[in-house]
Amino acid sequence: MIKNISNLGDAALYCDFGTEVNKEINKNVINYFNNLRDSNFLGITNITPSYNKLVISFDLKLTSFATLKKQVENLELKKNNNSKNNLIKIPVCCAEEFALDIKRLQKLLKINEAKIYETFFSKNYYCYMTGFIAGMPFLGDMDKSLFAKRLETPRVKVPKNSIGITEQFCNIYTFESPGGWNIIGKTPVDIFDNKKNTEPNLINPGDTISFYPISKLEYEKKYE
Amino acid sequence: MNKNYFEVLRPGINSTFQDKGRNNFYHIGIPFSGAMDNRNFLLANTISNNEINNPVLEFAYQGPKLKYVGENISINITGDVNFKIIRKNKNLEFSCYENIILENNDCLDILSTNRSVYGYLSIGGTFEVDYYLNSCSTNTKAKIGANSGEKLEKGQIIHLKNIKKILPKNKIEYLNSKIENIRIIKGPHFDYFSKDAIDLFFSDEFNVTKLSDRMGIRLKGPKISNIKNTNIKSEGLVKGVIQITADGNPIIMLSDHGTIGGYPKIGVVISADYDKLVQIPPGSKIKFKEINLKDAETIFKLYEMETQNLISNIK
């Protein structure tokens, strides 16, 4: 449940569900998100679920922090109609030119390249949220041995379709964008399809992802 | 069938079609976008007698050079903009915030936004543009909205429709005021920073760097040291949020910002200062001032009244 609601500036609510990151808290966040989407509270312009927070932005011409806070606190939650749990398989090419931070990671983690990849590919990952840039999935949890901090200064341009890791999470840069995650490879699959007017996202919160390695040759074939 | 169009002779630095933006897609990573300076967007459409959410052409720094082909059309430009119209080899000077009649083969040359960043071109009619998820706003990162999600390009044709037969003559006297003091409300991670760092944050000046665009403004100034953690678990952002990156520099989120972020949020720019914030060009210095929520709400009401006043004074 929501532990605390505070203001994020003058036109957003910051709902805190706790500090830990786990599926249970995250499913709670997503449940609130779904219920709020159906609520029709006046003035809501966006609702952003994340691991353990929910940010609700609103039109300050139509409502205010105090009004919306009361409405959210009194929201009656309908039963959680948990969405389908898809398993999605994503190919990754780890050629040197795509694995921009593998050398940094070897030093940082004191593990060799082969072991980093073996560990990375051995697990399935849960999708906690999508966003930052269109369609980008935030996946977890990584094996503890691969926990690494973000880059000190984020890159101004991370190439589209790069796979990044930081701490217990990994993600896929669905577009070229600034970003600070450690890049370990690249997928030929478009995760966000801007030609689709409905559901442009391939991966949604609650889905399960498994990555598998492909060679440079296979990568190029998939791109054709 | 009317054939009215602009040919893009020079695209300008960052020229995109915008309306008020798209709501309710943050959860899949799609930000509002929309015209950066909402007041100048509203004024542009009002002067053109258009519906308030009609697409406009937004430009930054150096704007486009456009050749017009078609029947007479009214246009107007808002912002702090230096432009001219070339008609039969003569340079004609005009002011912002008034309707101007463009004739066949006129060339509109938008030279500069002077000491600001964004300006707007509105026409008495409609730019023929694509919509995606209820808005034409171009988002060049997600490649969505008008112009296939891209900036204007040299040589392209912009088709126009619904050209107004009765050309409006509206105008308004308006001077864009500038600000250096940005008012903010404390963010949820205010306590990630030492008292010394907070004092520095509010007493020192920050430089607006060149790494600033529709996504955000990167600032450089005194290092704002963190005493807890330079990262947080990524969570939702809104425009105006000030994040402090691991190297101790602030980034202010603007209309095309990433929907979630992983740096501590020291504060959020108040809504009433947003239009002026986005107009501060690289090379400028800014300072932050803390105010409380109640004052921010009052100041917004006043700002909104002022905007509505301006709109009702257009004739």
Interface residues (C-beta under 8 A of the other chain):
Chain A: S6 N7 L8 G9 D10 A11 A12 Y14 D16 T19 V21 F33 T45 N46 I47 T48 P49 S50 Y51 N52 K53 L54 V55 S57 L60 K61 S64 F65 M129 T130 G131 F132 I133 A134 G135 M136 F138 K149 R150 L151 E152 T153 P154 V156 T166 E167 F169 T174 F175 E176 S177 P178 G180 F192 N194 N197 P200 N201
Chain B: N23 N24 F25 Y26 H27 I28 G29 I30 F32 Y132 L133 N139 K141 A142 K143 I144 G149 I185 G187 P188 L211 M215 N231 K233 S234 E235 G236 L237 V238 G240 V241 T245 A246 D247 G258 T259 I260 G261 G262 K265 V268 V269 I270 S271 L293 A296 E297 F300 E304
